[in-house]
Amino acid sequence: MTQSTPSPQKFQKVGLPEGHAYPELAYHLPTGSILAHTRPVEPGLPGRRLSLWRVAETRYHPIGDFALSISVESFVLHPQLPLLYFITYVWSEHSNGPTGGNWEALHCFNLNTFQCEIVARRGELIPPDDYCKAWLNELFLVGDDGNTLFCKAGLRNGEPVQYCLSKLSVSDRKLEIVSRLEAVFA
């Protein structure tokens, strides 16, 4: 390990997942919470995790208890309400090729009560007209009401797949296209 490579043991001492490092941090002012989005040091399945640290405490605590094949891929905080939304992907290693992942679920975590609920699983999103399948790739913003998410969504109705900046109503799981993305992920 070089001096510029972080020691996973130092991260474990503050409560981050074993074997994880490279935290990306976010701060939620209303609840005094720091979120760490970490990834495994060793190659393999992505296995990204979220951990929460209240500034008055001494350690991080995991958000969710996921199998090794599940990875927290993207998250977003509401600026005033105690809401954290995140998406998970299920990953698998293929014997004849690269690791592959599929959208698994959208979760909502309450930063005050520490309750986590699944908002939608694969197959439960309602795509816009003319599309038969939808999934989430990335979360960008929570609307003021806490019930609207702006995200990048994959939409399918045959080939090719369309990637769109989309608006998701959390209460009814309906997606609305804001703008199509001309490049695959941009």
Short mmCIF file of the C-alpha atoms (twelve columns), coordinates in Angstrom:
data_MODEL
# 
_entry.id   MODEL 
# 
loop_
_atom_site.group_PDB 
_atom_site.id 
_atom_site.type_symbol 
_atom_site.label_atom_id 
_atom_site.label_alt_id 
_atom_site.label_comp_id 
_atom_site.label_asym_id 
_atom_site.label_seq_id 
_atom_site.Cartn_x 
_atom_site.Cartn_y 
_atom_site.Cartn_z 
_atom_site.pdbx_PDB_model_num 
ATOM 1   C CA . MET A 1   0.000   0.000   0.000   1 
ATOM 2   C CA . THR A 2   1.465   3.372   -0.969  1 
ATOM 3   C CA . GLN A 3   1.162   6.453   1.216   1 
ATOM 4   C CA . SER A 4   -1.525  7.900   -1.042  1 
ATOM 5   C CA . THR A 5   -3.680  4.767   -0.728  1 
ATOM 6   C CA . PRO A 6   -6.042  5.020   2.246   1 
ATOM 7   C CA . SER A 7   -5.924  2.294   4.869   1 
ATOM 8   C CA . PRO A 8   -9.240  0.427   5.066   1 
ATOM 9   C CA . GLN A 9   -8.539  -0.195  8.769   1 
ATOM 10  C CA . LYS A 10  -8.752  3.554   9.469   1 
ATOM 11  C CA . PHE A 11  -12.184 3.662   7.850   1 
ATOM 12  C CA . GLN A 12  -13.346 0.606   9.831   1 
ATOM 13  C CA . LYS A 13  -12.352 2.306   13.097  1 
ATOM 14  C CA . VAL A 14  -14.945 5.017   12.458  1 
ATOM 15  C CA . GLY A 15  -17.637 2.471   11.571  1 
ATOM 16  C CA . LEU A 16  -17.435 2.273   7.783   1 
ATOM 17  C CA . PRO A 17  -17.923 -1.193  6.229   1 
ATOM 18  C CA . GLU A 18  -15.053 -3.659  6.431   1 
ATOM 19  C CA . GLY A 19  -12.856 -3.592  3.328   1 
ATOM 20  C CA . HIS A 20  -14.362 -0.315  2.103   1 
ATOM 21  C CA . ALA A 21  -12.682 3.019   1.434   1 
ATOM 22  C CA . TYR A 22  -12.799 6.034   -0.870  1 
ATOM 23  C CA . PRO A 23  -15.825 7.665   0.783   1 
ATOM 24  C CA . GLU A 24  -17.807 10.324  -1.039  1 
ATOM 25  C CA . LEU A 25  -19.385 12.502  1.627   1 
ATOM 26  C CA . ALA A 26  -22.622 14.472  1.767   1 
ATOM 27  C CA . TYR A 27  -23.952 16.587  4.627   1 
ATOM 28  C CA . HIS A 28  -27.599 17.042  5.633   1 
ATOM 29  C CA . LEU A 29  -27.767 20.236  7.702   1 
ATOM 30  C CA . PRO A 30  -31.291 19.866  9.198   1 
ATOM 31  C CA . THR A 31  -30.441 16.512  10.843  1 
ATOM 32  C CA . GLY A 32  -26.708 17.092  11.379  1 
ATOM 33  C CA . SER A 33  -25.941 13.930  9.421   1 
ATOM 34  C CA . ILE A 34  -22.906 13.038  7.342   1 
ATOM 35  C CA . LEU A 35  -23.417 10.339  4.724   1 
ATOM 36  C CA . ALA A 36  -20.519 8.298   3.389   1 
ATOM 37  C CA . HIS A 37  -20.887 6.443   0.090   1 
ATOM 38  C CA . THR A 38  -18.063 3.876   0.052   1 
ATOM 39  C CA . ARG A 39  -16.843 1.163   -2.268  1 
ATOM 40  C CA . PRO A 40  -14.772 -1.989  -1.711  1 
ATOM 41  C CA . VAL A 41  -11.012 -1.699  -1.936  1 
ATOM 42  C CA . GLU A 42  -10.615 -5.126  -3.547  1 
ATOM 43  C CA . PRO A 43  -11.779 -5.743  -7.129  1 
ATOM 44  C CA . GLY A 44  -14.954 -7.723  -7.656  1 
ATOM 45  C CA . LEU A 45  -18.613 -6.845  -7.397  1 
ATOM 46  C CA . PRO A 46  -19.198 -3.087  -6.858  1 
ATOM 47  C CA . GLY A 47  -20.851 -3.522  -3.431  1 
ATOM 48  C CA . ARG A 48  -21.107 0.213   -2.689  1 
ATOM 49  C CA . ARG A 49  -22.594 1.092   0.698   1 
ATOM 50  C CA . LEU A 50  -24.109 4.070   2.517   1 
ATOM 51  C CA . SER A 51  -23.307 4.873   6.131   1 
ATOM 52  C CA . LEU A 52  -24.655 7.607   8.401   1 
ATOM 53  C CA . TRP A 53  -22.857 9.578   11.097  1 
ATOM 54  C CA . ARG A 54  -24.602 12.096  13.310  1 
ATOM 55  C CA . VAL A 55  -22.095 14.829  14.084  1 
ATOM 56  C CA . ALA A 56  -22.794 14.364  17.819  1 
ATOM 57  C CA . GLU A 57  -21.791 10.662  17.611  1 
ATOM 58  C CA . THR A 58  -18.412 8.960   17.227  1 
ATOM 59  C CA . ARG A 59  -19.112 6.334   14.563  1 
ATOM 60  C CA . TYR A 60  -20.853 5.712   11.275  1 
ATOM 61  C CA . HIS A 61  -23.810 3.327   11.138  1 
ATOM 62  C CA . PRO A 62  -24.756 1.321   8.026   1 
ATOM 63  C CA . ILE A 63  -27.878 2.179   6.083   1 
ATOM 64  C CA . GLY A 64  -29.415 -1.127  5.063   1 
ATOM 65  C CA . ASP A 65  -28.174 -4.670  5.382   1 
ATOM 66  C CA . PHE A 66  -27.612 -5.826  1.824   1 
ATOM 67  C CA . ALA A 67  -26.200 -8.997  0.303   1 
ATOM 68  C CA . LEU A 68  -22.744 -8.709  -1.290  1 
ATOM 69  C CA . SER A 69  -24.353 -8.722  -4.747  1 
ATOM 70  C CA . ILE A 70  -26.379 -5.567  -3.949  1 
ATOM 71  C CA . SER A 71  -24.765 -2.154  -4.446  1 
ATOM 72  C CA . VAL A 72  -26.027 1.325   -3.556  1 
ATOM 73  C CA . GLU A 73  -25.388 3.103   -6.851  1 
ATOM 74  C CA . SER A 74  -26.795 6.606   -6.393  1 
ATOM 75  C CA . PHE A 75  -28.411 8.705   -3.659  1 
ATOM 76  C CA . VAL A 76  -29.959 12.122  -3.104  1 
ATOM 77  C CA . LEU A 77  -30.909 14.086  0.020   1 
ATOM 78  C CA . HIS A 78  -33.866 16.402  0.454   1 
ATOM 79  C CA . PRO A 79  -32.438 19.802  1.502   1 
ATOM 80  C CA . GLN A 80  -34.971 20.404  4.321   1 
ATOM 81  C CA . LEU A 81  -36.900 17.193  5.030   1 
ATOM 82  C CA . PRO A 82  -35.186 14.190  6.689   1 
ATOM 83  C CA . LEU A 83  -35.372 12.139  3.477   1 
ATOM 84  C CA . LEU A 84  -32.665 10.148  1.744   1 
ATOM 85  C CA . TYR A 85  -33.518 8.359   -1.483  1 
ATOM 86  C CA . PHE A 86  -31.155 5.797   -2.987  1 
ATOM 87  C CA . ILE A 87  -31.146 3.187   -5.719  1 
ATOM 88  C CA . THR A 88  -29.668 -0.274  -5.563  1 
ATOM 89  C CA . TYR A 89  -28.429 -2.558  -8.298  1 
ATOM 90  C CA . VAL A 90  -27.947 -6.306  -8.158  1 
ATOM 91  C CA . TRP A 91  -24.619 -7.398  -9.664  1 
ATOM 92  C CA . SER A 92  -23.331 -10.759 -10.836 1 
ATOM 93  C CA . GLU A 93  -20.082 -12.050 -12.224 1 
ATOM 94  C CA . HIS A 94  -20.308 -13.880 -15.531 1 
ATOM 95  C CA . SER A 95  -17.903 -16.721 -16.247 1 
ATOM 96  C CA . ASN A 96  -17.587 -15.718 -19.897 1 
ATOM 97  C CA . GLY A 97  -17.457 -11.946 -19.576 1 
ATOM 98  C CA . PRO A 98  -17.578 -8.844  -17.425 1 
ATOM 99  C CA . THR A 99  -19.587 -8.186  -14.281 1 
ATOM 100 C CA . GLY A 100 -23.171 -7.170  -15.052 1 
ATOM 101 C CA . GLY A 101 -25.716 -5.190  -13.062 1 
ATOM 102 C CA . ASN A 102 -29.460 -4.532  -13.130 1 
ATOM 103 C CA . TRP A 103 -31.536 -1.960  -11.327 1 
ATOM 104 C CA . GLU A 104 -33.065 -3.574  -8.251  1 
ATOM 105 C CA . ALA A 105 -35.002 -0.956  -6.247  1 
ATOM 106 C CA . LEU A 106 -35.587 2.629   -5.148  1 
ATOM 107 C CA . HIS A 107 -35.430 3.098   -1.370  1 
ATOM 108 C CA . CYS A 108 -36.452 5.938   0.966   1 
ATOM 109 C CA . PHE A 109 -34.642 6.295   4.307   1 
ATOM 110 C CA . ASN A 110 -35.888 8.640   7.044   1 
ATOM 111 C CA . LEU A 111 -32.884 10.330  8.666   1 
ATOM 112 C CA . ASN A 112 -34.827 10.969  11.906  1 
ATOM 113 C CA . THR A 113 -36.471 7.591   12.482  1 
ATOM 114 C CA . PHE A 114 -33.886 5.430   10.636  1 
ATOM 115 C CA . GLN A 115 -36.755 3.637   8.893   1 
ATOM 116 C CA . CYS A 116 -36.097 2.435   5.368   1 
ATOM 117 C CA . GLU A 117 -38.775 1.454   2.876   1 
ATOM 118 C CA . ILE A 118 -38.696 0.213   -0.678  1 
ATOM 119 C CA . VAL A 119 -40.540 2.678   -2.908  1 
ATOM 120 C CA . ALA A 120 -40.362 0.599   -6.104  1 
ATOM 121 C CA . ARG A 121 -38.737 -2.618  -7.266  1 
ATOM 122 C CA . ARG A 122 -37.786 -3.711  -10.758 1 
ATOM 123 C CA . GLY A 123 -40.922 -3.867  -12.866 1 
ATOM 124 C CA . GLU A 124 -42.994 -1.574  -10.607 1 
ATOM 125 C CA . LEU A 125 -42.241 1.795   -12.216 1 
ATOM 126 C CA . ILE A 126 -44.909 3.107   -14.577 1 
ATOM 127 C CA . PRO A 127 -43.161 4.259   -17.755 1 
ATOM 128 C CA . PRO A 128 -44.480 7.078   -19.956 1 
ATOM 129 C CA . ASP A 129 -46.816 6.179   -22.820 1 
ATOM 130 C CA . ASP A 130 -45.082 4.383   -25.694 1 
ATOM 131 C CA . TYR A 131 -42.651 2.599   -23.346 1 
ATOM 132 C CA . CYS A 132 -43.054 -0.844  -21.839 1 
ATOM 133 C CA . LYS A 133 -40.158 -0.957  -19.356 1 
ATOM 134 C CA . ALA A 134 -38.389 1.559   -17.100 1 
ATOM 135 C CA . TRP A 135 -35.526 1.566   -14.607 1 
ATOM 136 C CA . LEU A 136 -33.478 4.143   -12.700 1 
ATOM 137 C CA . ASN A 137 -29.821 4.884   -13.372 1 
ATOM 138 C CA . GLU A 138 -29.066 7.929   -11.228 1 
ATOM 139 C CA . LEU A 139 -30.807 10.285  -8.802  1 
ATOM 140 C CA . PHE A 140 -30.298 14.051  -9.128  1 
ATOM 141 C CA . LEU A 141 -32.771 16.021  -7.010  1 
ATOM 142 C CA . VAL A 142 -35.712 15.697  -4.623  1 
ATOM 143 C CA . GLY A 143 -38.575 18.126  -5.245  1 
ATOM 144 C CA . ASP A 144 -39.719 20.496  -2.488  1 
ATOM 145 C CA . ASP A 145 -42.651 18.225  -1.608  1 
ATOM 146 C CA . GLY A 146 -40.348 15.238  -0.943  1 
ATOM 147 C CA . ASN A 147 -42.562 13.179  -3.248  1 
ATOM 148 C CA . THR A 148 -40.922 14.022  -6.593  1 
ATOM 149 C CA . LEU A 149 -37.534 12.813  -7.789  1 
ATOM 150 C CA . PHE A 150 -35.571 14.016  -10.787 1 
ATOM 151 C CA . CYS A 151 -33.455 11.208  -12.146 1 
ATOM 152 C CA . LYS A 152 -31.862 9.553   -15.140 1 
ATOM 153 C CA . ALA A 153 -34.097 6.710   -16.299 1 
ATOM 154 C CA . GLY A 154 -33.709 4.013   -18.908 1 
ATOM 155 C CA . LEU A 155 -36.836 3.478   -21.015 1 
ATOM 156 C CA . ARG A 156 -37.481 0.623   -23.403 1 
ATOM 157 C CA . ASN A 157 -39.970 -0.018  -26.148 1 
ATOM 158 C CA . GLY A 158 -37.912 -2.157  -28.461 1 
ATOM 159 C CA . GLU A 159 -34.381 -1.128  -29.420 1 
ATOM 160 C CA . PRO A 160 -32.502 1.086   -28.805 1 
ATOM 161 C CA . VAL A 161 -33.032 1.959   -25.141 1 
ATOM 162 C CA . GLN A 162 -33.712 5.645   -24.471 1 
ATOM 163 C CA . TYR A 163 -32.031 7.395   -21.537 1 
ATOM 164 C CA . CYS A 164 -33.897 10.424  -20.257 1 
ATOM 165 C CA . LEU A 165 -33.832 13.088  -17.618 1 
ATOM 166 C CA . SER A 166 -37.086 12.142  -15.920 1 
ATOM 167 C CA . LYS A 167 -39.468 13.205  -13.187 1 
ATOM 168 C CA . LEU A 168 -40.720 10.422  -10.902 1 
ATOM 169 C CA . SER A 169 -43.796 10.728  -8.698  1 
ATOM 170 C CA . VAL A 170 -42.891 8.666   -5.639  1 
ATOM 171 C CA . SER A 171 -46.494 8.122   -4.528  1 
ATOM 172 C CA . ASP A 172 -47.699 6.498   -7.763  1 
ATOM 173 C CA . ARG A 173 -44.317 5.482   -9.321  1 
ATOM 174 C CA . LYS A 174 -45.104 7.253   -12.609 1 
ATOM 175 C CA . LEU A 175 -42.216 8.484   -14.743 1 
ATOM 176 C CA . GLU A 176 -42.463 11.555  -16.955 1 
ATOM 177 C CA . ILE A 177 -39.799 12.507  -19.507 1 
ATOM 178 C CA . VAL A 178 -38.249 15.939  -18.972 1 
ATOM 179 C CA . SER A 179 -35.660 15.603  -21.743 1 
ATOM 180 C CA . ARG A 180 -34.151 12.794  -23.804 1 
ATOM 181 C CA . LEU A 181 -30.412 12.374  -23.436 1 
ATOM 182 C CA . GLU A 182 -28.799 12.166  -26.866 1 
ATOM 183 C CA . ALA A 183 -25.640 10.389  -25.732 1 
ATOM 184 C CA . VAL A 184 -26.052 7.129   -23.826 1 
ATOM 185 C CA . PHE A 185 -25.339 8.645   -20.414 1 
ATOM 186 C CA . ALA A 186 -25.113 12.392  -21.037 1 
# 
